[in-house]
Amino acid sequence: MRLKFQYELVLIDILSILLIVVIAFIPFDVLRIILGLPFVLFFPGYVLIAVLFPRATNIGGFERVALSFGFSVAVAGLVGLVLNYTPWGVSLYPVLLSLTVFIVAMSVIAWFRRRGLPQSERYAVNFIFDLSSWKTQTFANRVLSIVLVAVIAGAVGTLGYAIASPKIGERYTEFYILGLEGKAVDYPRMLEVGQQGIVVAGIINREHEVARYRLEVRIGEAVNNVLQQVVLEHDEKWEDTIVFIPEKAGNSQKVEFLLYNLNNSDSEVYRQLHFWVDVADRR
């Protein structure tokens, strides 16, 4: 039995546009991966090959598939290189839209090139199911065919499991202290007793779960300020100004910023930063 499908270019265009909709409106990572892999690794090369070789006799099906993968990598790399020199840069939506425009444009050109050929010469995807030859095959060929099908099924199953149950990466929290200009310089190094010192504190949750934090500021051994709780989703960022006020004079006083992850423990310090400040008597 032979099935002939002539509208694979339309299907590729629909799937490419569907990927944009999924990424923009549907927070479902598995569907994004299923659509995104062929979008990057197969579709660009396939439509380009369709433009270059519109005849069914130009190249074989295996060569067409192999070249599609190779050209897709080349096209994606070239698109990224061009975007790197534009104001948009190499980020999700510029890459997504650029590849989609390329895929749709090449599909239209390939369609016009095929339309210019006789019907019998146009390339079309053929699915051939011929079970009559199974009986004529040798025992070795039958075994080899069964093993090949089992390997493909195992690979697809493994990929499906990896997508459905992705391995969680390293769990950690980013914690930083900046000066008021947003840089890791210009900390308040010289203050007077009772004078406010102000810095910018930042927390980024990379724990792969909702995390609750408490931030505590100490000068020497004394607690000077406490930010009771910050709740962040995974990959969410918090940043705000933190005030501390030294209460006694002295040089090289240690100002510590202690971060507690309340999911783990409310008594053990999870992250710690510090700098030194000289405190003079109020004039």
Secondary structure as a PSIPRED ss2 file (coil, helix, strand):
# PSIPRED VFORMAT (PSIPRED V4.0)

   1 M C   1.000  0.000  0.000
   2 R E   0.000  0.000  1.000
   3 L E   0.000  0.000  1.000
   4 K E   0.000  0.000  1.000
   5 F E   0.000  0.000  1.000
   6 Q C   1.000  0.000  0.000
   7 Y C   1.000  0.000  0.000
   8 E H   0.000  1.000  0.000
   9 L H   0.000  1.000  0.000
  10 V H   0.000  1.000  0.000
  11 L H   0.000  1.000  0.000
  12 I H   0.000  1.000  0.000
  13 D H   0.000  1.000  0.000
  14 I H   0.000  1.000  0.000
  15 L H   0.000  1.000  0.000
  16 S H   0.000  1.000  0.000
  17 I H   0.000  1.000  0.000
  18 L H   0.000  1.000  0.000
  19 L H   0.000  1.000  0.000
  20 I H   0.000  1.000  0.000
  21 V H   0.000  1.000  0.000
  22 V H   0.000  1.000  0.000
  23 I H   0.000  1.000  0.000
  24 A H   0.000  1.000  0.000
  25 F H   0.000  1.000  0.000
  26 I C   1.000  0.000  0.000
  27 P C   1.000  0.000  0.000
  28 F C   1.000  0.000  0.000
  29 D H   0.000  1.000  0.000
  30 V H   0.000  1.000  0.000
  31 L H   0.000  1.000  0.000
  32 R H   0.000  1.000  0.000
  33 I H   0.000  1.000  0.000
  34 I H   0.000  1.000  0.000
  35 L H   0.000  1.000  0.000
  36 G H   0.000  1.000  0.000
  37 L H   0.000  1.000  0.000
  38 P H   0.000  1.000  0.000
  39 F H   0.000  1.000  0.000
  40 V H   0.000  1.000  0.000
  41 L H   0.000  1.000  0.000
  42 F C   1.000  0.000  0.000
  43 F H   0.000  1.000  0.000
  44 P H   0.000  1.000  0.000
  45 G H   0.000  1.000  0.000
  46 Y H   0.000  1.000  0.000
  47 V H   0.000  1.000  0.000
  48 L H   0.000  1.000  0.000
  49 I H   0.000  1.000  0.000
  50 A H   0.000  1.000  0.000
  51 V H   0.000  1.000  0.000
  52 L H   0.000  1.000  0.000
  53 F C   1.000  0.000  0.000
  54 P C   1.000  0.000  0.000
  55 R E   0.000  0.000  1.000
  56 A C   1.000  0.000  0.000
  57 T C   1.000  0.000  0.000
  58 N C   1.000  0.000  0.000
  59 I C   1.000  0.000  0.000
  60 G C   1.000  0.000  0.000
  61 G H   0.000  1.000  0.000
  62 F H   0.000  1.000  0.000
  63 E H   0.000  1.000  0.000
  64 R H   0.000  1.000  0.000
  65 V H   0.000  1.000  0.000
  66 A H   0.000  1.000  0.000
  67 L H   0.000  1.000  0.000
  68 S H   0.000  1.000  0.000
  69 F H   0.000  1.000  0.000
  70 G H   0.000  1.000  0.000
  71 F H   0.000  1.000  0.000
  72 S H   0.000  1.000  0.000
  73 V H   0.000  1.000  0.000
  74 A H   0.000  1.000  0.000
  75 V H   0.000  1.000  0.000
  76 A H   0.000  1.000  0.000
  77 G H   0.000  1.000  0.000
  78 L H   0.000  1.000  0.000
  79 V H   0.000  1.000  0.000
  80 G H   0.000  1.000  0.000
  81 L H   0.000  1.000  0.000
  82 V H   0.000  1.000  0.000
  83 L H   0.000  1.000  0.000
  84 N C   1.000  0.000  0.000
  85 Y C   1.000  0.000  0.000
  86 T C   1.000  0.000  0.000
  87 P C   1.000  0.000  0.000
  88 W C   1.000  0.000  0.000
  89 G C   1.000  0.000  0.000
  90 V C   1.000  0.000  0.000
  91 S C   1.000  0.000  0.000
  92 L H   0.000  1.000  0.000
  93 Y H   0.000  1.000  0.000
  94 P H   0.000  1.000  0.000
  95 V H   0.000  1.000  0.000
  96 L H   0.000  1.000  0.000
  97 L H   0.000  1.000  0.000
  98 S H   0.000  1.000  0.000
  99 L H   0.000  1.000  0.000
 100 T H   0.000  1.000  0.000
 101 V H   0.000  1.000  0.000
 102 F H   0.000  1.000  0.000
 103 I H   0.000  1.000  0.000
 104 V H   0.000  1.000  0.000
 105 A H   0.000  1.000  0.000
 106 M H   0.000  1.000  0.000
 107 S H   0.000  1.000  0.000
 108 V H   0.000  1.000  0.000
 109 I H   0.000  1.000  0.000
 110 A H   0.000  1.000  0.000
 111 W H   0.000  1.000  0.000
 112 F H   0.000  1.000  0.000
 113 R H   0.000  1.000  0.000
 114 R H   0.000  1.000  0.000
 115 R H   0.000  1.000  0.000
 116 G C   1.000  0.000  0.000
 117 L C   1.000  0.000  0.000
 118 P C   1.000  0.000  0.000
 119 Q H   0.000  1.000  0.000
 120 S H   0.000  1.000  0.000
 121 E H   0.000  1.000  0.000
 122 R E   0.000  0.000  1.000
 123 Y C   1.000  0.000  0.000
 124 A C   1.000  0.000  0.000
 125 V E   0.000  0.000  1.000
 126 N E   0.000  0.000  1.000
 127 F E   0.000  0.000  1.000
 128 I E   0.000  0.000  1.000
 129 F C   1.000  0.000  0.000
 130 D C   1.000  0.000  0.000
 131 L C   1.000  0.000  0.000
 132 S H   0.000  1.000  0.000
 133 S H   0.000  1.000  0.000
 134 W H   0.000  1.000  0.000
 135 K C   1.000  0.000  0.000
 136 T C   1.000  0.000  0.000
 137 Q C   1.000  0.000  0.000
 138 T C   1.000  0.000  0.000
 139 F H   0.000  1.000  0.000
 140 A H   0.000  1.000  0.000
 141 N H   0.000  1.000  0.000
 142 R H   0.000  1.000  0.000
 143 V H   0.000  1.000  0.000
 144 L H   0.000  1.000  0.000
 145 S H   0.000  1.000  0.000
 146 I H   0.000  1.000  0.000
 147 V H   0.000  1.000  0.000
 148 L H   0.000  1.000  0.000
 149 V H   0.000  1.000  0.000
 150 A H   0.000  1.000  0.000
 151 V H   0.000  1.000  0.000
 152 I H   0.000  1.000  0.000
 153 A H   0.000  1.000  0.000
 154 G H   0.000  1.000  0.000
 155 A H   0.000  1.000  0.000
 156 V H   0.000  1.000  0.000
 157 G H   0.000  1.000  0.000
 158 T H   0.000  1.000  0.000
 159 L H   0.000  1.000  0.000
 160 G H   0.000  1.000  0.000
 161 Y H   0.000  1.000  0.000
 162 A H   0.000  1.000  0.000
 163 I H   0.000  1.000  0.000
 164 A H   0.000  1.000  0.000
 165 S C   1.000  0.000  0.000
 166 P C   1.000  0.000  0.000
 167 K C   1.000  0.000  0.000
 168 I C   1.000  0.000  0.000
 169 G C   1.000  0.000  0.000
 170 E C   1.000  0.000  0.000
 171 R C   1.000  0.000  0.000
 172 Y E   0.000  0.000  1.000
 173 T E   0.000  0.000  1.000
 174 E E   0.000  0.000  1.000
 175 F E   0.000  0.000  1.000
 176 Y E   0.000  0.000  1.000
 177 I E   0.000  0.000  1.000
 178 L E   0.000  0.000  1.000
 179 G C   1.000  0.000  0.000
 180 L C   1.000  0.000  0.000
 181 E C   1.000  0.000  0.000
 182 G C   1.000  0.000  0.000
 183 K C   1.000  0.000  0.000
 184 A C   1.000  0.000  0.000
 185 V C   1.000  0.000  0.000
 186 D C   1.000  0.000  0.000
 187 Y C   1.000  0.000  0.000
 188 P C   1.000  0.000  0.000
 189 R C   1.000  0.000  0.000
 190 M E   0.000  0.000  1.000
 191 L E   0.000  0.000  1.000
 192 E E   0.000  0.000  1.000
 193 V C   1.000  0.000  0.000
 194 G C   1.000  0.000  0.000
 195 Q C   1.000  0.000  0.000
 196 Q C   1.000  0.000  0.000
 197 G E   0.000  0.000  1.000
 198 I E   0.000  0.000  1.000
 199 V E   0.000  0.000  1.000
 200 V E   0.000  0.000  1.000
 201 A E   0.000  0.000  1.000
 202 G E   0.000  0.000  1.000
 203 I E   0.000  0.000  1.000
 204 I E   0.000  0.000  1.000
 205 N E   0.000  0.000  1.000
 206 R E   0.000  0.000  1.000
 207 E C   1.000  0.000  0.000
 208 H C   1.000  0.000  0.000
 209 E C   1.000  0.000  0.000
 210 V C   1.000  0.000  0.000
 211 A E   0.000  0.000  1.000
 212 R E   0.000  0.000  1.000
 213 Y E   0.000  0.000  1.000
 214 R E   0.000  0.000  1.000
 215 L E   0.000  0.000  1.000
 216 E E   0.000  0.000  1.000
 217 V E   0.000  0.000  1.000
 218 R E   0.000  0.000  1.000
 219 I E   0.000  0.000  1.000
 220 G C   1.000  0.000  0.000
 221 E C   1.000  0.000  0.000
 222 A E   0.000  0.000  1.000
 223 V E   0.000  0.000  1.000
 224 N E   0.000  0.000  1.000
 225 N E   0.000  0.000  1.000
 226 V E   0.000  0.000  1.000
 227 L E   0.000  0.000  1.000
 228 Q E   0.000  0.000  1.000
 229 Q E   0.000  0.000  1.000
 230 V E   0.000  0.000  1.000
 231 V E   0.000  0.000  1.000
 232 L E   0.000  0.000  1.000
 233 E C   1.000  0.000  0.000
 234 H C   1.000  0.000  0.000
 235 D C   1.000  0.000  0.000
 236 E C   1.000  0.000  0.000
 237 K E   0.000  0.000  1.000
 238 W E   0.000  0.000  1.000
 239 E E   0.000  0.000  1.000
 240 D E   0.000  0.000  1.000
 241 T E   0.000  0.000  1.000
 242 I E   0.000  0.000  1.000
 243 V E   0.000  0.000  1.000
 244 F E   0.000  0.000  1.000
 245 I C   1.000  0.000  0.000
 246 P C   1.000  0.000  0.000
 247 E C   1.000  0.000  0.000
 248 K C   1.000  0.000  0.000
 249 A C   1.000  0.000  0.000
 250 G E   0.000  0.000  1.000
 251 N E   0.000  0.000  1.000
 252 S E   0.000  0.000  1.000
 253 Q E   0.000  0.000  1.000
 254 K E   0.000  0.000  1.000
 255 V E   0.000  0.000  1.000
 256 E E   0.000  0.000  1.000
 257 F E   0.000  0.000  1.000
 258 L E   0.000  0.000  1.000
 259 L E   0.000  0.000  1.000
 260 Y E   0.000  0.000  1.000
 261 N E   0.000  0.000  1.000
 262 L C   1.000  0.000  0.000
 263 N C   1.000  0.000  0.000
 264 N C   1.000  0.000  0.000
 265 S C   1.000  0.000  0.000
 266 D C   1.000  0.000  0.000
 267 S C   1.000  0.000  0.000
 268 E C   1.000  0.000  0.000
 269 V C   1.000  0.000  0.000
 270 Y C   1.000  0.000  0.000
 271 R E   0.000  0.000  1.000
 272 Q E   0.000  0.000  1.000
 273 L E   0.000  0.000  1.000
 274 H E   0.000  0.000  1.000
 275 F E   0.000  0.000  1.000
 276 W E   0.000  0.000  1.000
 277 V E   0.000  0.000  1.000
 278 D E   0.000  0.000  1.000
 279 V E   0.000  0.000  1.000
 280 A E   0.000  0.000  1.000
 281 D C   1.000  0.000  0.000
 282 R C   1.000  0.000  0.000
 283 R C   1.000  0.000  0.000
